[in-house]
Amino acid sequence: MYSIRLWAVRHARFLEHVYRLFEPVVVNLQPLWNSVGYQRAEKTVGKLEKISKELLFDCKMCGQCVLISTGMSCPMNCPKSLRNGPCGGVRTNGNCEVYPEMRCVWVEAWDGSQKMKDGDKIQVVQLPVDHRQKGTSSWLRVARNASNSTQGHKNPSR
């Protein structure tokens, strides 16, 4: 998995493009998610998301994916679970202080973000991980949030 994770960072620009095509599809399937129900859709979509993201990014299914902001490097791969940048222990060669044979997730994130069109998103401070969402689909969460924001604009009196 580690070599594929590094491949994903090296190809962050391509994967960013794929994501930009994929996100509207998931959002436009909102009527399907509503008719099936999010709880029922979670089972199937969550499994599909886990398989694909685990393969490409060594995803830990935190439920709050920020790959598009972190150069396609999953910050949950950091042994310290740091969400907003490297610890003070990054070695001079860019490797992790906990696992010296592994490149720091955040060094990889920076490298990946420099390849992306919207690479400056790496500077956005991420919220702490809500561990209650672990194992849930961030794809469905994106669709639900998009739907909620659209409904809010349709009827501002709510």
Secondary structure in CASP SS format (residue, H / E / C, confidence):
PFRMAT SS
TARGET T0000
AUTHOR 0000-0000-0000
METHOD secondary structure of the structure
MODEL  1
M C 1.00
Y H 1.00
S H 1.00
I H 1.00
R H 1.00
L H 1.00
W H 1.00
A H 1.00
V H 1.00
R H 1.00
H C 1.00
A H 1.00
R H 1.00
F H 1.00
L H 1.00
E H 1.00
H H 1.00
V H 1.00
Y H 1.00
R H 1.00
L H 1.00
F H 1.00
E H 1.00
P H 1.00
V H 1.00
V H 1.00
V H 1.00
N H 1.00
L C 1.00
Q H 1.00
P H 1.00
L H 1.00
W H 1.00
N H 1.00
S H 1.00
V H 1.00
G C 1.00
Y H 1.00
Q H 1.00
R H 1.00
A H 1.00
E H 1.00
K H 1.00
T H 1.00
V H 1.00
G H 1.00
K H 1.00
L H 1.00
E H 1.00
K H 1.00
I H 1.00
S H 1.00
K H 1.00
E H 1.00
L H 1.00
L H 1.00
F H 1.00
D C 1.00
C C 1.00
K C 1.00
M C 1.00
C C 1.00
G C 1.00
Q C 1.00
C C 1.00
V C 1.00
L H 1.00
I H 1.00
S H 1.00
T C 1.00
G C 1.00
M C 1.00
S C 1.00
C C 1.00
P H 1.00
M H 1.00
N H 1.00
C C 1.00
P C 1.00
K C 1.00
S C 1.00
L C 1.00
R C 1.00
N C 1.00
G C 1.00
P C 1.00
C C 1.00
G C 1.00
G C 1.00
V C 1.00
R C 1.00
T C 1.00
N C 1.00
G C 1.00
N E 1.00
C C 1.00
E C 1.00
V C 1.00
Y C 1.00
P C 1.00
E C 1.00
M C 1.00
R E 1.00
C C 1.00
V H 1.00
W H 1.00
V H 1.00
E H 1.00
A H 1.00
W H 1.00
D H 1.00
G H 1.00
S H 1.00
Q H 1.00
K H 1.00
M C 1.00
K C 1.00
D C 1.00
G H 1.00
D H 1.00
K H 1.00
I H 1.00
Q H 1.00
V C 1.00
V C 1.00
Q C 1.00
L C 1.00
P C 1.00
V C 1.00
D C 1.00
H H 1.00
R H 1.00
Q H 1.00
K C 1.00
G C 1.00
T C 1.00
S C 1.00
S H 1.00
W H 1.00
L H 1.00
R H 1.00
V H 1.00
A H 1.00
R H 1.00
N H 1.00
A H 1.00
S H 1.00
N H 1.00
S H 1.00
T H 1.00
Q H 1.00
G H 1.00
H H 1.00
K H 1.00
N C 1.00
P C 1.00
S C 1.00
R C 1.00
END
